[in-house]
């Protein structure tokens, strides 16, 4: 279990009205009322909320996980009945020739059932979307990444070895997927803000987080992010608060918050 440790260091500097150490009223120190800014925060961000220190490296690494996962997923689909995938296994034998043939004829309207078109593909579009959104990119940038990933990693990538890329998957995957993805992102932040609990249950909370962002589980929980030098910027935080005493002395309080 991780705990939040807060270390407070008070550095008090006397003003012109309080020149000697004996003049400082240590028992009555109080924060000076100032408006917090983004550059000088006076509150602690929830350490359970994951914000990577290197967003570009995070996306690059998670993209590698997606590529490897896509290849593994294609292998699983290959083992499934042709009636479920609409893949012709005889055509997959000559991979290079079949890929060029399928790409040159794309895009078409495929014959996939509603579950694949409206559930499975949008779900993975949401997973793609989550990678850039969690890394700290905007929703519009995340939509573009989802469209890029679904088109080039899957439709014109792995799946093109087995079937012709389709209009439905090129449009539905990023469009509906991005809507789901933003809902996933907001739900993830809500669960993390409640210490990874959903409806008071940590098991339900962690399960939901894994389902909404399985790549994030590999990156954050399995330690892949740390392996490539990425950490959660909310795990270690520091800021200074101006303080004063009743006799006119002024100073600062340094707050260091760490989770371990």
Beta strands, then each sheet from edge to edge (+ up, - down):
strand 1: 4-13
strand 2: 30-31
strand 3: 236-244
strand 4: 250-259
sheet 1: 1+ 4- 3+ 2-
end
